Amino acid sequence: MGTGNTPGGTFTTSEGISFTRMGYGAMQLAGPGVWGPPADREEAVRVLRAAVEAGVDHVDTADFYGPHVTNEIIRDALAPYTGVSVVTKVGSVRGANREWLHARRPEQLREQVESNLRTLGVEVLDVVNLRVGGGPDGHSAVPGSLAEPFGALAELREQGKIKHLGLSVVDAEQVAEARSIAPVVTVQNWYNVAHRGDEELIAGLAAQGIAYTAFWPLGGFTPLQSGVLDAVAERLGSSAKAVAIAWLLHRAPNVVVIPGTSKLAHLRENLAAAELELPADALAELEGIGGA
Ligand SMILES: NC(=O)c1ccc[n+]([C@@H]2O[C@H](COP(=O)([O-])OP(=O)(O)OC[C@H]3O[C@@H](n4cnc5c(N)ncnc54)[C@H](OP(=O)(O)O)[C@@H]3O)[C@@H](O)[C@H]2O)c1
């Protein structure tokens, strides 16, 4: 991973894998509701190429986005993947009515890994996150053993189908259990300036040399809206979105962000966050946004 210019710097895990702290999230490159093709596929290809040209060295996806749609766009835009890694997720599938279904039995995970290999057009997957979670909002960690599903992925890694493993929507106990089975390079959870349930987890992962990848850095389907973000952005001559991303990059050295966008102009705005210094008074104001 790494292409020379590294927006926001890089974080190197205890396994020696480095991620540019500014990544890119491909989920919303699919159609509405993360289903079917996007309205403007050519723009989606341009966005992906521009992100990598700007130095972003990892793109987040899942074969259940579309389904298959974001992986196929990524393949068309980025194969043979020079200077960029693809981080995919397994553990879910989409139902016929567009529902998001858990699918974590070993045979289901093996199928999903094979499907990712096919749709991305590769012989080995760079990083595979086991997505767990659930709960009332569908995006919170739910305690429970990961031994069987993570063990199945560890076997696939040993067979050479996966280079590195990660986790998504998990708690500290689940990270510890997974690490007793195989190395974990990243944990991907919901975290942003208004949703901060994972402060302790981030610090714990930093001590273990694991990247914490913040999903929904801009609020996802419920865009972050805050007068404080707007006011800080205005003072700094920036945008509220860039300030929200810069806040994450200031949070801890192991925090990696994967903002998503389907538009080149938004991509440029988001990448600018890597250069945005937040003065102490701005950080103090942003601290007040808080939330769980
Ligand atoms: N592990 C998990 O369970 C999980 C769950 C959710 C998401 N994720 C990952 O996290 C990544 C990020 O999530 P996300 O894309 O849903 O949410 P996000 O990055 O928080 O926000 C993306 C949304 O913000 C808009 N946006 C982006 N930049 C903007 C800008 N500069 N100005 C105005 N609007 C802007 C985008 O619309 P435009 O297209 O119009 O720019 C899009 O609707 C996903 O791609 C996915 O890979 C993982």
The ligand as an SDF file (V2000), in Angstrom:
LIG
                    3D

 48 52  0  0  0  0  0  0  0  0999 V2000
  -18.9490   -1.5380    8.2770 N   0  0  0  0  0  0  0  0  0  0  0  0
  -20.1720   -1.0960    8.1490 C   0  0  0  0  0  0  0  0  0  0  0  0
  -21.1170   -1.6470    8.6980 O   0  0  0  0  0  0  0  0  0  0  0  0
  -20.4150    0.1360    7.3240 C   0  0  0  0  0  0  0  0  0  0  0  0
  -21.6540    0.7800    7.4030 C   0  0  0  0  0  0  0  0  0  0  0  0
  -21.8380    1.9230    6.6520 C   0  0  0  0  0  0  0  0  0  0  0  0
  -20.8340    2.4000    5.8340 C   0  0  0  0  0  0  0  0  0  0  0  0
  -19.6320    1.7460    5.7750 N   0  0  0  0  0  0  0  0  0  0  0  0
  -18.5380    2.2530    4.9350 C   0  0  0  0  0  0  0  0  0  0  0  0
  -18.3140    3.5990    5.2480 O   0  0  0  0  0  0  0  0  0  0  0  0
  -18.2010    4.3760    4.0410 C   0  0  0  0  0  0  0  0  0  0  0  0
  -18.7150    5.7670    4.2890 C   0  0  0  0  0  0  0  0  0  0  0  0
  -20.1180    5.7270    4.5210 O   0  0  0  0  0  0  0  0  0  0  0  0
  -21.1750    6.5560    3.6680 P   0  0  0  0  0  0  0  0  0  0  0  0
  -20.6250    6.8830    2.3290 O   0  0  0  0  0  0  0  0  0  0  0  0
  -22.4580    5.8730    3.7750 O   0  0  0  0  0  0  0  0  0  0  0  0
  -21.3130    7.8560    4.5670 O   0  0  0  0  0  0  0  0  0  0  0  0
  -20.4380    9.1760    4.7990 P   0  0  0  0  0  0  0  0  0  0  0  0
  -19.0740    9.0470    4.2370 O   0  0  0  0  0  0  0  0  0  0  0  0
  -20.5870    9.5420    6.2130 O   0  0  0  0  0  0  0  0  0  0  0  0
  -21.2820   10.2250    3.9520 O   0  0  0  0  0  0  0  0  0  0  0  0
  -21.4960   10.0490    2.6000 C   0  0  0  0  0  0  0  0  0  0  0  0
  -22.6540   10.9280    2.2050 C   0  0  0  0  0  0  0  0  0  0  0  0
  -22.2520   12.2750    2.3450 O   0  0  0  0  0  0  0  0  0  0  0  0
  -22.3410   12.9390    1.0920 C   0  0  0  0  0  0  0  0  0  0  0  0
  -21.1210   13.7380    0.9530 N   0  0  0  0  0  0  0  0  0  0  0  0
  -19.8500   13.2860    0.9200 C   0  0  0  0  0  0  0  0  0  0  0  0
  -18.9840   14.3060    0.8020 N   0  0  0  0  0  0  0  0  0  0  0  0
  -19.7320   15.4290    0.7520 C   0  0  0  0  0  0  0  0  0  0  0  0
  -19.4180   16.8000    0.6240 C   0  0  0  0  0  0  0  0  0  0  0  0
  -18.1490   17.2040    0.5370 N   0  0  0  0  0  0  0  0  0  0  0  0
  -20.4350   17.6930    0.6080 N   0  0  0  0  0  0  0  0  0  0  0  0
  -21.7140   17.2940    0.7020 C   0  0  0  0  0  0  0  0  0  0  0  0
  -22.0890   16.0070    0.8220 N   0  0  0  0  0  0  0  0  0  0  0  0
  -21.0920   15.0870    0.8440 C   0  0  0  0  0  0  0  0  0  0  0  0
  -22.4250   11.8770    0.0390 C   0  0  0  0  0  0  0  0  0  0  0  0
  -23.2700   12.3010   -1.0060 O   0  0  0  0  0  0  0  0  0  0  0  0
  -22.6580   12.6720   -2.4650 P   0  0  0  0  0  0  0  0  0  0  0  0
  -22.4980   11.3550   -3.1580 O   0  0  0  0  0  0  0  0  0  0  0  0
  -23.7220   13.5310   -3.0280 O   0  0  0  0  0  0  0  0  0  0  0  0
  -21.3590   13.3630   -2.2480 O   0  0  0  0  0  0  0  0  0  0  0  0
  -23.0530   10.7180    0.7930 C   0  0  0  0  0  0  0  0  0  0  0  0
  -24.4610   10.7990    0.7170 O   0  0  0  0  0  0  0  0  0  0  0  0
  -19.0560    3.5980    3.0400 C   0  0  0  0  0  0  0  0  0  0  0  0
  -18.7010    3.8620    1.7530 O   0  0  0  0  0  0  0  0  0  0  0  0
  -18.8240    2.1800    3.4550 C   0  0  0  0  0  0  0  0  0  0  0  0
  -17.7350    1.7040    2.7050 O   0  0  0  0  0  0  0  0  0  0  0  0
  -19.4230    0.6280    6.5150 C   0  0  0  0  0  0  0  0  0  0  0  0
  1  2  1  0
  2  3  2  0
  2  4  1  0
  4  5  1  0
  4 48  2  0
  5  6  2  0
  6  7  1  0
  7  8  2  0
  8  9  1  0
  8 48  1  0
  9 10  1  0
  9 46  1  0
 10 11  1  0
 11 12  1  0
 11 44  1  0
 12 13  1  0
 13 14  1  0
 14 15  2  0
 14 16  1  0
 14 17  1  0
 17 18  1  0
 18 19  2  0
 18 20  1  0
 18 21  1  0
 21 22  1  0
 22 23  1  0
 23 24  1  0
 23 42  1  0
 24 25  1  0
 25 26  1  0
 25 36  1  0
 26 27  1  0
 26 35  1  0
 27 28  2  0
 28 29  1  0
 29 30  1  0
 29 35  2  0
 30 31  1  0
 30 32  2  0
 32 33  1  0
 33 34  2  0
 34 35  1  0
 36 37  1  0
 36 42  1  0
 37 38  1  0
 38 39  2  0
 38 40  1  0
 38 41  1  0
 42 43  1  0
 44 45  1  0
 44 46  1  0
 46 47  1  0
M  CHG  2   8   1  16  -1
M  END
$$$$
